[in-house]
Amino acid sequence: MKASYVKTKLNSVISIPKIVTIHYNEFDEGFVFEGESHDFWEMVYVDRGQVEICADAEKSILSQGEVIFHRPNEFHSIRAHESSPNFFVISFVCHSPAMSYFEKKKIRLGKDLKPFISGILREADRAYVILPNRTDLLELERRADAPVGSDQMIKTYLEQLLILMVRAEEHREPMIFPSKESLQNHLAVEIKQYIEDRLESNVRISEICAHLGYSKTYLSRVFHEMSGETMANYITIRKIDRAKTLVREQKMNFSEISERLGFNNPQYFSRVFRRVTGMSPSEFRQSLER
């Protein structure tokens, strides 16, 4: 007897038939894009630093690890905010009703979702000539040697990313703290982790406050109460701790270590190192050889 198989139709919650532009931008602190509007979606993801986003006259600060969406025909502009930002932009056509979920949304991307951004960039670089820092790009230029399936890989990476973002936000439960002290301890831990993740950059207290959504006055008081240090002093101490590790490894000279850790110049690095440790970098290196 012949089996009667049923062919199940696969439903698409979010379907993206076309992409328009893909950018990865690395700008300095003076970057300003005055704005535009267009009849397709745009997604902006900040990889480093901060940007100020203006969408239909509403301003918001987008920090590292956050993504924001501009719906079709929404006027939007972007500028650097107290940093030299790196950010990823992809614009695309999508008529799926589920996209309404992303209107006016600013979302923090979890670590499990960031590889989708990397996947999009990787496939886009293989398929198209992706020129950095081109805010005026109107059309993608396809590479003659684009590997088979690159377009589909971009499409599926982006569709998966959007679907997983909806899932993550819908199932995210608010954090409940039983006491004021536990909240403050949590914030102190979050601040330390933020600093630890960015020791090899110019960590700004304003970025920490924007990331956590609290004022500088409040977070400064909480951090001092919970750790006994100011945020600025803690950043300095942790940078010098990292510098000591790099000196021990003996793979870099003092100028390279200074630059890597975001100090203005080797002389300033040496002064800070002495203030924290009581000895210069060269004296510290000599002490390791005894």
Helices and strands as residue ranges (DSSP letters): E 18-26, E 32-36, E 41-48, E 50-55, E 58-63, E 66-70, E 76-80, E 86-93, G 97-102, E 106-108, H 114-127, H 150-170, H 180-197, H 205-212, H 216-227, H 231-249, H 254-260, H 266-277, H 281-288
